[in-house]
Amino acid sequence: MIKSYKLRRHITNAIVYVILAVSGILWVSPLVWMVLHSFRADTRVLSVPYIIPPEYTLDNYIELFTKASEGMNFPLWFMNTLIVAIFSCILSTLAVLMVSYSFSRLRFKSRKKFINVGMILGMFPGFMTMIAIYYLLKAMNLTQSLVALVICYSAGAGLGYQISKGFFDTIPRALDEAATIDGATRNQIFWKIILPMSKPIVVYTVLTAFIGPWTDFILAKIIMGTETDMYTVAIGLQKMASATNANEYFTRFLAGSVIVAVPITLLFLKLQNYYVEGVTAGGVKG
């Protein structure tokens, strides 16, 4: 009986491992293909008859930064994206943490109503408001500018308070009470006591606030229109891969895609422990 049970368990585990291995290969193979072909020497052909390139070169990466022509300026796009992502990340992180702390620690009139309204608004997809946002920005003469993107990415960030609030709920309120008795204000408690103890959720918030602007395409495309000097890398790479430019820029498009993915990948690998801890701790209490 025991041997039969162990045999079934081994067979089940083997099937599960095979399924996971096949799924992992299917998931990783497009990324491996992209990296390999970003180094291929044949730059003019979009559809190639081989999976593994026969010749490799660094020219695709070099030309991406050195052959910046009018309408195809990857270094400028990269800098635009970095500026927008950094400022949006800072403002969004501050907004999320402050709103989360307020809902977690403060008790004020209509608190529950504000929490419920925030949750309801967060259920609506962001693209539903993109046209309205565009016309509001146009009325303020802010379209086709990096400032507009920073405003759009950070203005509603406070609605993403749920995970951070759950994390702050796990911190004992006795710390706040002890600090209050010692004469600390709410502002001092937040900056000097709560935040230093909340490194996991701060890292989680920073990562999510940075990834959004770094990878967004739809909103940036609507706001920037045809102003190529204000493009972000997502819009620029889409232009490189378009039907009119793909045959000339396809390998540079692949190289740009790899370069864009590297900062996020390294950042996540470096901080993944804090990221997981922040998510799991934030989901304990709502």
Residue pairs with C-beta under 8 A, 6 or more apart in sequence:
33 51
34 254
34 257
34 258
35 258
36 52
36 53
37 48
37 53
37 251
37 254
38 60
38 61
38 251
38 254
38 255
38 257
38 258
39 53
39 56
39 57
39 58
39 60
39 255
40 48
40 53
40 55
40 56
40 57
40 60
40 251
41 53
41 55
41 56
41 57
41 59
42 48
42 53
42 55
42 251
43 59
43 60
43 248
43 250
43 251
43 252
44 247
44 248
45 247
46 246
46 247
46 250
60 251
60 252
60 254
60 255
61 255
61 259
63 252
64 74
64 252
64 255
64 256
64 259
65 74
65 75
68 74
68 75
68 76
70 228
71 228
71 239
72 236
72 239
72 240
72 245
72 249
73 228
73 229
73 236
74 233
74 236
74 252
74 256
76 229
76 231
77 231
77 232
77 233
77 235
77 236
78 233
78 259
78 260
80 146
80 230
80 231
80 232
80 233
81 213
81 214
81 232
81 233
81 234
81 260
83 146
84 146
84 149
84 150
84 153
84 213
84 232
85 210
85 213
85 214
86 210
87 150
87 154
88 149
88 150
88 153
88 154
88 209
88 210
88 212
88 213
89 206
89 209
89 210
89 213
91 150
91 154
91 157
92 153
92 154
92 157
92 205
92 209
92 212
93 157
93 202
93 205
93 206
93 209
95 154
95 157
95 158
96 157
96 158
96 160
96 161
96 164
96 205
96 209
97 164
97 195
97 198
97 201
97 202
97 205
98 158
98 190
99 118
99 158
99 161
99 164
100 161
100 164
100 165
100 167
100 168
101 164
101 168
101 190
101 194
103 111
103 114
103 115
103 161
103 165
104 165
104 168
104 169
105 168
105 173
105 176
105 186
105 194
106 186
118 158
118 159
118 161
119 162
121 159
122 159
122 160
122 162
126 219
127 218
127 219
130 218
130 219
130 222
131 222
133 152
133 219
133 223
134 143
134 222
134 223
137 143
137 148
137 151
137 152
137 223
142 148
142 151
143 223
143 224
143 225
144 223
144 224
144 225
144 227
144 230
145 230
146 230
148 223
149 213
149 219
149 220
149 223
149 232
152 219
152 223
153 212
153 213
153 216
157 209
160 208
162 282
162 286
163 201
163 204
163 205
163 278
163 279
163 282
163 283
164 201
164 204
164 205
164 282
165 282
165 286
166 281
166 282
166 283
166 284
166 285
166 286
167 198
167 200
167 201
167 278
167 281
167 282
168 194
168 198
168 201
169 284
169 285
169 286
170 281
170 284
170 285
171 194
171 197
171 198
175 189
175 193
175 194
175 197
176 189
176 193
176 194
179 188
179 189
179 193
180 189
184 192
184 193
195 202
199 274
200 274
200 275
200 277
200 278
200 281
201 278
201 281
201 282
202 278
203 271
203 274
203 275
203 278
204 274
204 275
204 278
204 279
204 282
205 278
207 267
207 268
207 271
207 275
210 264
210 267
211 264
213 232
214 260
214 263
214 264
215 234
215 260
215 264
216 232
216 234
217 234
217 235
217 238
220 231
220 232
220 234
220 235
221 234
221 235
221 238
224 230
224 231
224 232
224 235
228 236
228 239
231 239
233 256
233 260
234 260
236 256
237 253
237 256
237 257
237 260
239 245
240 246
240 249
240 250
240 252
240 253
240 256
241 249
241 250
241 253
246 253
268 275
